[in-house]
Amino acid sequence: MEYKKFGNKYIVRIDKGEEIVATLKKFCEDNSIKLGTIIGLGATNSAKVGLFNIEEKKYYSKELTGDHEIAPLYGNISTMKGEVYLHIHANLCNQENKSFGGHLNSAVVSATFEAVIEVIDGEVDREFNEEVGLNLYKFK
């Protein structure tokens, strides 16, 4: 991974073989980023995307293998119990231009991944919401 900072924005490149979610989380930890947004694109040949079933309050994941374009990835950065918390969604397209999307659990870069991370000065924590079954922003 390499990056360059411009004001409150980072231009990031994650290289072939690196796992995107873990690399972004470590980057945020290393740079003390506690609030912000992520936009990215690139390619993966091994990914796991999830869909949250509201009635069951449970994630169902699908593993994708083979060449997929990440077109695009969007996410936000917050904290939960003082730790960096990433909430990332991605749209992945295969050779037939079939699209798979959802919550991005993991993705290994097959060629490159490029992102812009915009840092917001501040911190918003999350807490588990029993009614919804998800970790939601906590503003109190």
C-alpha positions as CSV (number, residue, x, y, z in Angstrom):
1,M,0.0,0.0,0.0
2,E,1.1,3.5,-0.8
3,Y,-0.5,6.9,-0.2
4,K,-0.2,10.6,-0.4
5,K,-1.9,13.2,1.8
6,F,-3.5,16.4,0.5
7,G,-5.1,18.5,3.3
8,N,-7.8,16.3,4.8
9,K,-7.7,13.8,2.0
10,Y,-5.6,10.7,1.3
11,I,-5.0,9.2,-2.1
12,V,-4.4,5.5,-1.5
13,R,-3.3,2.6,-3.7
14,I,-3.6,-0.9,-2.4
15,D,-1.5,-3.4,-4.3
16,K,-2.1,-6.9,-5.7
17,G,-2.5,-9.6,-3.1
18,E,-3.5,-7.2,-0.3
19,E,-6.9,-7.6,1.4
20,I,-8.8,-4.3,1.1
21,V,-10.9,-4.1,4.3
22,A,-8.1,-5.1,6.6
23,T,-5.6,-2.8,4.9
24,L,-8.0,0.2,5.0
25,K,-8.7,-0.5,8.7
26,K,-5.0,-0.6,9.6
27,F,-4.4,2.5,7.5
28,C,-7.0,4.4,9.5
29,E,-5.6,3.1,12.8
30,D,-2.0,4.0,11.8
31,N,-3.1,7.5,10.8
32,S,-5.5,8.1,13.7
33,I,-8.5,8.5,11.4
34,K,-11.7,8.1,13.4
35,L,-14.3,9.7,11.1
36,G,-14.5,10.0,7.3
37,T,-15.5,8.5,4.0
38,I,-13.9,6.2,1.5
39,I,-14.5,6.0,-2.2
40,G,-12.6,3.5,-4.4
41,L,-12.4,1.3,-7.4
42,G,-10.2,-1.5,-8.7
43,A,-10.2,-5.2,-9.2
44,T,-10.5,-8.4,-7.1
45,N,-10.5,-12.1,-7.8
46,S,-11.6,-13.2,-4.3
47,A,-14.3,-11.3,-2.4
48,K,-17.0,-11.9,0.2
49,V,-20.2,-9.7,0.1
50,G,-23.0,-9.8,2.6
51,L,-26.7,-8.9,2.7
52,F,-28.5,-8.2,6.0
53,N,-31.8,-10.0,6.5
54,I,-33.8,-7.6,8.5
55,E,-36.4,-10.1,9.8
56,E,-33.7,-12.6,11.0
57,K,-31.2,-9.9,12.0
58,K,-28.5,-11.9,10.3
59,Y,-26.0,-11.4,7.5
60,Y,-25.8,-13.8,4.7
61,S,-22.5,-13.8,2.7
62,K,-21.6,-14.8,-0.8
63,E,-18.1,-15.6,-1.9
64,L,-17.1,-14.4,-5.3
65,T,-14.1,-15.8,-7.2
66,G,-12.7,-15.0,-10.6
67,D,-12.1,-11.5,-12.1
68,H,-14.4,-8.8,-10.8
69,E,-14.2,-5.0,-11.2
70,I,-14.9,-3.0,-8.1
71,A,-17.3,-0.5,-9.5
72,P,-17.4,1.2,-7.0
73,L,-16.7,0.9,-3.3
74,Y,-18.3,3.3,-0.9
75,G,-17.8,3.4,2.8
76,N,-17.6,5.4,6.0
77,I,-15.2,5.4,8.9
78,S,-16.4,5.7,12.5
79,T,-15.5,4.1,15.8
80,M,-17.0,1.5,18.1
81,K,-15.8,1.1,21.7
82,G,-12.8,3.3,20.7
83,E,-11.7,1.1,17.8
84,V,-11.8,2.0,14.1
85,Y,-15.1,0.7,12.5
86,L,-15.4,0.5,8.7
87,H,-18.8,0.2,7.1
88,I,-18.2,-0.6,3.4
89,H,-20.4,-1.5,0.5
90,A,-19.2,-2.5,-3.0
91,N,-20.6,-3.3,-6.4
92,L,-18.6,-6.1,-8.1
93,C,-19.0,-6.8,-11.8
94,N,-17.8,-10.0,-13.6
95,Q,-16.9,-10.7,-17.3
96,E,-20.6,-11.0,-18.2
97,N,-21.2,-7.6,-16.7
98,K,-23.3,-9.3,-14.0
99,S,-23.2,-7.2,-10.8
100,F,-23.1,-8.4,-7.2
101,G,-23.3,-5.9,-4.4
102,G,-23.6,-5.5,-0.7
103,H,-21.7,-5.2,2.5
104,L,-18.0,-5.8,1.7
105,N,-16.6,-8.3,4.2
106,S,-13.3,-8.9,2.3
107,A,-11.7,-8.6,-1.1
108,V,-8.2,-9.4,-2.2
109,V,-6.8,-7.1,-4.9
110,S,-6.0,-8.8,-8.2
111,A,-4.5,-5.9,-10.0
112,T,-4.8,-2.6,-8.1
113,F,-7.3,-0.7,-5.9
114,E,-7.4,3.1,-5.8
115,A,-9.2,5.1,-3.2
116,V,-9.8,8.6,-1.8
117,I,-10.2,8.8,1.9
118,E,-11.7,12.1,3.2
119,V,-11.1,12.7,6.9
120,I,-13.7,14.5,9.0
121,D,-12.5,16.2,12.1
122,G,-14.3,14.6,14.9
123,E,-15.5,11.2,16.2
124,V,-18.8,9.3,16.0
125,D,-19.1,6.1,17.9
126,R,-21.4,3.1,17.2
127,E,-23.4,0.8,19.5
128,F,-25.4,-2.3,18.9
129,N,-29.1,-1.6,18.4
130,E,-31.2,-4.6,19.6
131,E,-34.3,-3.6,17.6
132,V,-32.5,-3.3,14.3
133,G,-29.8,-5.8,14.9
134,L,-27.0,-3.6,13.7
135,N,-24.2,-1.4,15.0
136,L,-25.7,2.1,14.5
137,Y,-24.2,5.6,14.9
138,K,-24.5,6.8,18.5
139,F,-24.9,10.5,18.8
140,K,-25.6,10.8,22.6
